[in-house]
């Protein structure tokens, strides 16, 4: 179910070893979780602060509270690759909404 506060759909991916069909393994990103979210731009203040820290941030991603999201994951949103630039932040400390600072680092081609 898509909530009005979370009108977008994102997929978290994690880096895993996947069988290569020849008895070995290859490392690649695999889908971990698809969930509703809100992907929005950042304020000019956030942009300035991120530039000062040389940690580019393009967007905020808000999603329902979870405790299994790790900074080593990435997000796929509308065929874009979003790299996590922060650890998940519990907005307000109420275990309701999480926030991630992200940077758009690529676009998927074909099946990804």
matplotlib code that plots the C-alpha trace (Angstrom):
import matplotlib.pyplot as plt

x = [0.0, 1.4, 0.8, 0.4, 3.4, 5.4, 4.3, 7.5, 8.8, 12.5, 14.5, 17.4, 20.2, 23.1, 26.5, 26.5, 28.4, 26.2, 26.9, 28.4, 27.1, 30.6, 31.1, 32.5, 31.0, 30.8, 30.1, 27.3, 24.4, 21.2, 17.7, 17.2, 14.0, 11.4, 9.4, 7.4, 9.3, 9.5, 12.5, 13.0, 15.6, 17.7, 17.7, 20.3, 21.7, 22.1, 23.7, 26.2, 27.0, 27.6, 29.9, 31.9, 32.4, 33.2, 30.4, 28.0, 24.4, 21.6, 18.5, 16.8, 15.1, 12.4, 10.9, 9.1, 11.3, 13.5, 16.7, 18.2, 19.4, 23.2, 25.3, 26.9, 23.6, 22.4, 18.9, 17.3, 14.7, 13.2, 16.1, 18.6, 21.3, 21.4, 24.5, 23.9, 26.0, 24.8, 23.8, 20.0, 18.7, 15.6, 13.6, 12.5, 13.7, 10.2, 10.9, 8.4, 10.3, 13.9, 16.0, 19.0, 21.2, 21.9, 23.8, 22.7, 25.7, 24.4, 21.6, 20.7, 20.8, 18.5, 17.8, 20.4]
y = [0.0, 3.4, 6.1, 9.8, 10.8, 8.1, 8.5, 6.9, 3.3, 2.6, -0.6, -1.1, -3.2, -4.8, -6.1, -9.9, -12.9, -14.6, -18.0, -17.4, -20.8, -22.2, -23.2, -19.8, -16.5, -13.0, -9.9, -7.7, -5.6, -7.6, -6.4, -6.5, -4.6, -2.6, -0.1, 3.1, 6.3, 10.0, 11.2, 14.9, 17.6, 19.1, 22.7, 25.2, 25.1, 21.3, 21.6, 24.2, 22.2, 19.0, 20.9, 22.3, 18.7, 17.5, 15.0, 15.8, 15.2, 15.5, 14.3, 13.2, 9.8, 9.3, 5.9, 3.9, 3.0, 0.0, -1.0, -3.3, -0.6, -0.2, 2.6, 0.1, -0.4, 1.6, 2.7, 2.3, 5.0, 5.7, 4.0, 6.1, 4.8, 6.6, 6.2, 6.5, 9.4, 9.0, 6.3, 6.0, 8.8, 8.2, 11.4, 12.7, 9.5, 8.0, 4.9, 6.1, 7.7, 7.2, 9.6, 9.1, 11.7, 10.4, 11.3, 10.3, 8.4, 6.7, 5.6, 1.9, 0.7, -2.1, -4.5, -2.9]
z = [0.0, -1.0, 1.6, 0.6, 2.6, 0.7, -2.9, -4.4, -4.6, -4.0, -3.9, -1.6, -3.0, -1.2, -2.3, -2.3, -3.7, -6.3, -7.9, -11.4, -12.8, -13.0, -9.4, -8.4, -7.3, -8.6, -6.4, -7.5, -6.1, -5.6, -4.6, -0.8, -0.1, -2.1, 0.0, -0.2, 0.2, -0.4, -2.5, -2.4, -3.0, -0.4, 0.9, -0.2, 3.3, 3.2, -0.2, 1.1, 4.2, 2.1, -0.3, 2.7, 3.9, 0.4, 0.7, -2.2, -1.4, -4.0, -2.2, 1.0, 1.0, 3.7, 4.3, 7.1, 10.1, 9.7, 11.5, 8.8, 6.4, 6.1, 4.6, 2.3, 0.4, -2.5, -3.7, -7.1, -7.8, -11.2, -12.9, -11.0, -8.6, -5.3, -3.2, 0.6, 2.0, 5.6, 8.0, 8.4, 10.6, 12.8, 12.3, 15.7, 17.4, 17.4, 15.3, 12.6, 9.7, 8.6, 6.5, 4.3, 2.6, -0.9, -4.1, -7.6, -8.9, -12.0, -14.2, -14.9, -18.5, -19.5, -16.7, -14.4]

ax = plt.figure().add_subplot(projection="3d")
ax.plot(x, y, z, "-o")
ax.set_aspect("equal")
plt.show()
